[in-house]
Amino acid sequence: MTQDITKQMELEASSEKNESRHNEMIFQLNQQSKKLSCMYKVTRLLKGTTRPLEDIFIDITKTLPDGWQFPEDMRCKIVSAAIK
């Protein structure tokens, strides 16, 4: 007696592929959540402040998660200019 298990094997492979995609989507959502949380916290630090720039940078550094590598979309350029 023999039994063809091709369909079962295909379903298992498909299920594993779907689980992998699901896990990747969860990871990406968590990364986006971290980025948004940081951006919100940094914005709150900058909003309406008259503190020296060095103090702001120190607070921003404390806000960021340890060892977190920021992707390109999180980089920014800060320009400071004296008004004459």
N, C-alpha and C positions, 0 to 999 in steps of 0.2 A: 504494500500500500504506500502510495506517495501523496504528498500534499504540496500544492503550489503556494508558497508563502511570499511571492513577489509583491502582492498588494500590501500585505502586512508590513513588509520591510520598507516599502515606499511611504506608507503612512507614518511609520516610526521616524524615518529620515525627515519627513516633512514636519512632524511635530517638534523634533529637535531643532530644526532650522527656525521654526516659528518662535520657539522658546528663546533661542539665541537673539533673534530680532527684538523680542519683547524686552530681554535684559539690556540690550543696547539702548533701546528707547528710554527705559527707566534711568539708565546711567546719564544719558543726554539731558533728560528732564532735571535730574539732580544738579548737573553742572549749570544749567540755565538758572535754576533756582538760586544757586550760590552766587552767580554773577549778579542777578537782580538784587539779591540781598545786599551784596557789597556796594553796588551802585547806589542803592537807597541810603545805606549808612554813610557813605562818603558825601552824598548830596546833603544829608542832614548836617554833617560837620561843616560844610561850606556855606550853607544857607545863612545869610545875614551876619556873618562873622566879621569882626574887626580885629581878630587876633593876628599875631605875626604869622607869616607863611610857614616858618620853621615849626611852630607849634601845631599848625594844621597838618603838616606832613607827618609829624610824630604821631598824632592821633589817627591819621589814615593808616599808617603802618601798623598800629595796634589793632585796627579794625579788620585788616586782611588776615585770612586764615594762614597759619604757619606753613611755609613751603609751597604755597599754592602758586602754580604757574598760570599766568593770565594769557589767554589767547589774544590774537590781534584785535578783536573787537572790544577788548577791555582796556587797551592802551590809550593814553591820552597825552596831550601836550598842554602844559600849563605855562601860560604867558603872563608875566607880570611887567607892568609898565607904569612909570610914575607920570602922573598928570601934571602938566606945567600950567 
